């Protein structure tokens, strides 16, 4: 049974990439900063019992989808016909520290066609770990991430458009001193992506105790059938996991998260609905 509360994990005074640990003896370390509250009611967020990972989940399924959802539980040999997990991290340098599941209804008899409907999105990520147990969190240092971005968007209730870019997490900066996250996400139009999208968000609250970050965001979507560039508001929640140490030319942090958008473009009145997932790591991971 999964616990429905985020567990706080201890993390370290940052090493060479960001800065040293705070003062105090090993027996009685000074208290760590409490960390900012991350308010994102659109998402479930908790620590899993089965592997102790930090989970972010968005469930947009209906009661009639319950048998399909059950078909994706651990130990099931195959996915229900007509549905599949749309994300595969098997070939990434950090897939063993993160699991992403996007359950989608897909077209085609063999279940390999484009997504027609999204049921549930989940990111499970390794916790933010302490390299020096007992040391307080050091509110110092900046860390940078790049990676992939995927989005499933509907304009005016029309069929889903899939946006996907292996370098669509263009950049993300975590600032431990300011306790903020800045993120830039994009998709383009090419052989594997149907729609161009873009999101830029600065000063999102970042909790240096738990690794969670998120808040209100705005997504832009270029309508492939017109000249309209539509914007709508929503929410994003992610987390960072691993160790903030710096060694062998990189740090050991990874990040992943979800975003959900629903609203009308202010200029045209057109409806935009979208759900997305992103993941990334230090740009030097795997090199």
C-alpha positions in Angstrom: 0.0 0.0 0.0 1.4 3.4 -0.9 1.7 6.1 1.7 0.0 9.3 0.6 2.4 11.8 2.0 5.8 13.2 0.9 8.5 11.9 3.1 11.3 14.4 3.9 14.7 13.1 3.2 18.0 14.6 4.5 20.4 15.9 1.9 23.9 17.2 2.2 26.1 20.3 2.4 27.0 20.7 -1.3 30.4 19.7 -2.6 32.7 21.3 -5.2 30.0 22.2 -7.8 28.0 24.3 -5.4 29.7 24.9 -2.0 30.7 23.5 1.3 28.6 22.3 4.3 27.4 24.5 7.1 29.1 24.7 10.5 28.3 22.9 13.7 29.6 19.7 15.3 28.7 16.2 14.2 26.9 15.6 17.5 24.6 18.6 17.4 24.4 20.0 13.8 22.6 23.3 13.4 19.0 23.0 12.0 18.6 22.8 8.2 16.5 25.4 6.4 12.9 24.2 6.4 12.5 24.3 2.7 9.8 26.0 0.6 6.2 24.6 0.4 5.4 23.3 -3.1 1.7 23.8 -3.8 0.5 21.8 -6.8 -3.0 20.4 -6.1 -3.3 19.0 -9.6 -0.8 16.2 -8.7 -0.5 13.4 -6.2 2.9 13.4 -4.6 4.2 10.9 -2.1 7.0 8.4 -1.3 6.3 4.9 -2.5 6.4 2.0 -0.1 7.7 -0.6 -2.5 11.0 1.1 -3.5 11.1 4.4 -1.5 11.1 6.7 -4.5 9.6 10.1 -4.8 6.4 9.9 -6.9 4.5 12.6 -8.9 1.3 11.3 -10.5 -1.6 12.8 -12.5 -4.6 10.5 -12.9 -7.0 11.6 -15.7 -8.7 8.3 -16.1 -12.4 7.5 -15.7 -14.0 4.8 -13.5 -14.5 2.6 -16.6 -10.7 2.7 -17.1 -10.1 0.8 -13.9 -9.4 -2.6 -15.6 -6.9 -1.0 -17.9 -5.1 0.7 -15.0 -5.0 -2.6 -13.1 -3.4 -4.2 -16.2 -0.3 -2.0 -15.7 0.4 -3.0 -12.1 3.7 -4.6 -11.3 4.1 -8.2 -12.4 1.7 -8.0 -15.3 3.4 -9.7 -18.3 1.7 -7.7 -21.0 -0.2 -4.4 -21.4 -4.0 -4.5 -22.1 -4.8 -4.6 -25.8 -4.9 -1.1 -27.3 -3.0 0.5 -24.4 0.7 1.0 -23.7 3.2 2.9 -21.7 4.3 5.7 -24.0 7.7 6.4 -22.4 10.7 4.1 -22.3 13.8 5.1 -20.3 15.7 1.8 -20.9 18.3 3.5 -23.1 19.1 6.5 -20.9 22.2 6.9 -18.7 19.9 7.4 -15.7 16.9 5.2 -16.3 17.8 2.9 -13.4 17.2 5.9 -11.1 13.9 7.0 -12.6 10.7 5.2 -13.8 8.2 7.0 -16.0 4.8 5.6 -16.9 2.4 7.3 -19.3 -0.6 5.0 -19.9 -2.2 5.9 -23.2 -4.9 4.5 -25.4 -3.3 4.1 -28.8 -4.4 3.6 -32.4 -3.8 0.6 -34.5 -4.5 -3.1 -34.1 -0.9 -3.8 -32.9 -1.0 -1.0 -30.3 1.9 0.9 -31.8 0.0 3.9 -33.3 -0.2 7.4 -31.9 -1.9 8.2 -28.6 -5.6 8.8 -28.7 -6.2 9.4 -25.0 -4.0 9.7 -21.9 -5.2 7.9 -18.7 -2.4 8.4 -16.2 1.1 9.9 -15.9 3.6 9.0 -13.3 7.3 9.8 -12.5 9.1 7.8 -9.8 12.5 9.1 -8.9 15.3 8.2 -6.6 15.3 10.4 -3.4 17.7 13.3 -2.8 20.4 11.5 -0.7 22.9 12.6 1.9 26.6 12.1 1.3 27.5 13.2 4.8 24.8 11.9 7.3 24.1 14.3 10.1 25.2 17.4 8.2 22.6 20.2 7.6 21.5 21.2 4.1 23.7 23.8 2.6 21.6 26.5 1.0 24.2 27.2 -1.7 25.1 26.1 -5.3 23.5 26.0 -8.7 22.9 22.9 -10.8 21.9 22.5 -14.5 19.9 19.8 -16.3 19.1 18.9 -19.9 16.9 16.1 -21.3 13.7 15.1 -23.0 10.2 16.5 -23.1 6.9 14.9 -24.2 3.4 16.5 -24.5 0.0 15.4 -25.6 -2.2 18.3 -26.5 -5.7 18.8 -27.8 -7.0 22.1 -29.3 -10.7 22.8 -29.1 -11.4 19.2 -28.1 -9.9 17.8 -31.3 -7.8 14.5 -31.4 -4.5 14.5 -29.5 -1.4 15.9 -31.0 1.9 14.4 -29.8 4.9 16.5 -29.2 8.3 14.9 -28.4 11.9 16.0 -28.4 14.8 14.1 -27.0 16.4 17.4 -26.2 13.1 19.2 -25.3 14.2 19.9 -21.7 16.3 22.7 -23.1 17.6 23.8 -19.8 16.8 23.7 -16.1 18.6 25.6 -13.3 18.2 24.7 -9.6 19.4 27.5 -7.3 19.9 26.2 -3.8 20.6 29.7 -2.4 17.4 31.3 -3.8 15.5 27.9 -3.4 14.1 28.3 -6.9 13.9 26.4 -10.2 13.9 27.8 -13.7 12.9 25.6 -16.6 12.6 25.7 -20.4 10.6 23.0 -22.2 10.1 22.7 -26.0 8.8 20.3 -28.7 9.1 20.9 -32.4 7.6 19.4 -35.6 9.5 16.6 -37.2 9.1 12.9 -38.1 8.4 12.0 -34.5 6.6 15.1 -33.3 3.3 16.6 -34.5 3.1 19.9 -32.6 5.4 22.7 -31.6 5.1 23.8 -27.9 7.1 25.9 -25.5 7.2 26.7 -21.8 9.5 28.9 -19.8 9.1 29.4 -16.1 11.3 31.2 -13.7 11.4 31.4 -9.9 9.4 28.2 -9.3 9.7 27.3 -5.6 12.2 24.6 -4.9 12.3 22.7 -1.6 16.0 21.9 -0.8 15.0 19.4 1.8 12.8 17.1 -0.3 13.9 18.0 -3.8 10.4 18.9 -5.0 9.8 22.0 -7.1 6.8 23.4 -9.1 4.0 25.9 -9.4 2.0 27.8 -12.0 3.1 27.7 -15.6 1.9 28.7 -19.1 2.2 26.6 -22.2 2.3 28.0 -25.8 1.0 25.7 -28.6 1.4 26.4 -32.3 -1.7 25.2 -34.1 -0.4 23.1 -37.0 -3.6 23.8 -39.0 -3.6 27.6 -38.7 -1.3 30.6 -37.9 -2.6 30.7 -34.2 -0.2 30.5 -31.4 -2.3 29.6 -28.3 -1.4 30.0 -24.7 -3.0 28.5 -21.6 -2.2 28.2 -17.9 -1.6 25.2 -15.8 0.7 23.6 -13.2 4.0 21.8 -13.1 5.6 19.6 -10.4 8.9 17.9 -10.5 11.6 16.6 -8.2 15.4 16.2 -8.2 17.1 13.1 -6.9 20.5 11.6 -6.4 23.6 13.2 -4.8 24.7 16.8 -5.3 28.3 15.8 -5.1 30.6 16.8 -8.0 33.0 14.2 -9.3 34.4 13.1 -12.6 33.3 16.3 -14.3 29.6 16.1 -13.4 27.2 16.0 -10.5 25.0 13.0 -9.7 21.6 14.5 -9.8 18.6 13.6 -12.0 15.2 15.3 -12.4 11.8 14.4 -13.8 8.2 15.8 -13.5 4.8 16.4 -15.0 2.7 19.3 -16.2 -0.9 19.8 -16.9 -2.6 22.6 -18.9 -6.2 23.4 -19.3 -7.8 26.8 -20.3 -8.7 29.2 -23.0 -6.3 31.4 -25.0 -7.1 35.0 -24.0 -6.9 36.4 -27.5 -8.8 33.7 -29.5 -11.0 32.1 -26.8 -9.8 28.7 -28.1 -9.5 25.8 -25.7 -6.1 24.2 -24.9 -5.7 21.0 -23.0 -2.3 19.3 -22.6 -0.4 16.9 -20.3 3.3 16.5 -20.4 6.3 14.7 -18.9 10.0 15.6 -18.8 13.2 14.1 -17.5 16.9 15.1 -17.5 20.3 15.1 -15.9 23.6 16.9 -15.8 24.5 17.5 -19.5 27.7 15.5 -19.0 26.0 12.3 -17.7 27.0 9.4 -19.8 30.1 11.1 -21.3 
